[in-house]
């Protein structure tokens, strides 16, 4: 069973000044959908990854980096594939159904208590579409693939979100689901909670805490100070 892997690890007395959420696989339970879409697209170009290859080598990277990692830099169809991926994703997830009820409740519990941000390797239009459809127009900042030159595991997105929120690095907590995301958060100097589902706990060991899911109990624990 997916019990909390390390519920006692994060007992930091510092007050939490902001929560920064990854999108795919964290707010939106869609990594299986992402995998299916990328497998379709890569199959159309003669090189479909297996599910195992996707989750071990590609999950958590930004969309452009997924294409580059799998098909090589400068692939002539890269832009076309990225556009098609966004269209297919919005067709299948644009109604907000990929945001679980417990995640929505957790975000709404946090809203108004501390500033909230999204730091994602997805494009802004898909992040905003899903969040709006899920009635989660509560984020103070959204940093997407459109805003950075280097995606996760580079910390650029997290550093930009902190700058835009104007909160101290020491008080912010990132919530992630993938090894590249955890690496990005830690490289930015953030405390990081990893949520199980996309990667096994042994690949998330760099995080300060590993939990079964993003829910009200987690938010209450993080903001208890």
N, C-alpha and C positions, 0 to 999 in steps of 0.2 A: 504494500500500500504506500501511497505517497504521503507519508507523515512529514512533519517539519523536520528538516535534516539537522538544523542547528539553531533551535529557537532561543537558546540562551546566549548565543555568541554576541549579538549586538546589544550591549548594555551600556552604551556610551552616554555619559551624563550631559553632553552638549545638547542644547536646544536645537530642534530641527527648524530651519528657517525657510526651507523650500523642498518640494518633492519634484523630481525630474523622472519622467516615465519614458521608457522605450515604447514604441508603438506596436510593430508586428510581433506577435507572440507574447506580448505583455499586456497592453490594453486591448488589443484585438487578437482573439484566439484564432489565428489564421495561418500559422506556419505550414500546416498541411495543405491549405489552399495555395499558398505561395509556392510550395514545392510542386504541386500539380501544374500550376501555370508555367513555371520555368521549365518543367520537364516537357510540357507540350511545345513550348517555343524552341527549346534546344533540339527536340526531336525533328522539328520542321527544318532544322539546319544540320541534321544528320548526327547529332551527338547528344542523345538524352542521358542525363545522369540518373542513376538509381536513387531511390529514396535515401538509402544509406549514404551515398555520396553527397547528396544535397545537404543533409543534416550535419554531416561530419566536416564538409569542406566549404559550404556556401552560406548556410543559415546564419543570419546576423550581420552579414556584409551589406553594404548599400547596393541598390540595384545595378548601377554601372559597374561596380566592382565584382558583382556576381557574374555578369556577362564577360568582363575582362578575364576573370579568374578561370572561367570555363572554356571560353572560345579564343582567348588571347587578346592582347592589346590591339586596338585599331581595327577590329572586325568590321567589315563594310556594312553589315546589317545591324550593328549595335543600336543605333538610334531608333531604327524601325522596330526592333524587338522590345526596346524599353517602352515605346509608345503603345505597342500592342499589349504589353504586360499590364500597363495602367488601365487600359480599356477593359481588359478581361477581369481584372481585379474589381474595378468599380461595378461591372455588370453583376458580379457574384457576391460582393460584400458591401456594396454601396448603400444597402438598406439598414446598415448598423447591426445586423444580426450576428456578426462575429464578436461583438462585445458582450461577454457573459454578464448576467445580472449581478453576480457578486463583485465583478470588477466595476461595473457602473456604480453600485452602492458604495464601494470603497472610495472612488474618485469624488463622488458627491459628499461623502463624509469629510474628506480632506478640504474640499472647496470652501474658501472663506476663512479657513483656519491658518493656512500658509499659502504663499504663491505656488502655483503649479505650472510645470512646463512639460512639453513633449520634445524628446530628442530622437529623431528617426532617420533611418536611411532611405525611407520611402519619399515620394514626391509630395509636396504640400497638398495638392488637390485631393489625393486619395485619403490622406490623414484627415483633412478637414471634412470631407464628405462623410466618412464613417463616423467621426465624432459627432457631427451635427445630427446625423440620422439616429444616433444612439442617445440624443439629448444630453451631450456632454460638452456644450459650449462654455466650458468653465476654465479653460487653460489661459494663463496670462501670456505665455510664450509658446510658439511652436517653431522648432528648428528642424528643417527637413533637408532632404538631399539638395534642394534648390539653394540652400543657404551656405553650403560649405564646399570646399575644394577637395577635402579628404574625409572619407567616411570612416565609420568604426572599423577597426579598433583604434583609429586615431582619435584623440580627445577633442578635436576642434569643435564638434557640435556641442559637447557639454560645456566647454569654456565659453562658447558664444551664448548659450542659454543663460549661464550664470551672469555674464556681462549684461545681457538684456534685462534680466530680472533685477539686477543690482543687489544681489544677496551675497553674503560672504561664502567663500568656498567651504569653510569649516562647518557651516550649518546646513549644507544641502545633502540630500540622500538621493541616489539614483536607484531606480528599480528596473532590472534587466532580466532577460531570459536566455541570452546566448553568450558564448565565450568572447566573441569580438566586442559585444556590448559591455560586458563586465570589464574587459581590458581597457576599453575607452574610458569608462567611468573612473577606474582606479588610476589611469594615466593622468586624468584631469585632477586627481587629488581628492575625489569624492568618496564618501562611504557608499557602499553598494549592497543592495539586497538582490539576490538572484531568485527568480521564480522558476520552479520546476515545470517541465512540459516540453521544451524544445531540446534541451540537452540534459544528459545525466549529471548527477551531482559531482561526480569526479572531474567533469570538465568545467565546473563552475567554482572550483576551490579558491580562486583569487578573490571571490566576493567576501564581504564581511559577514554575511548571513545568507542562508539558503532556506527558502520556505516553500511550502506546498503550493500556495496560490496567493494572488493579490486579492485581499478581501478586507472587510471592515476591521477585523481583529488585527491585521497587520498595520493598517493606518493608525488605529488607536494606540498600538504599542509604540510606533515610531513617534507619534505626536504626544505621548504621555507626559513628556517633560514640560 
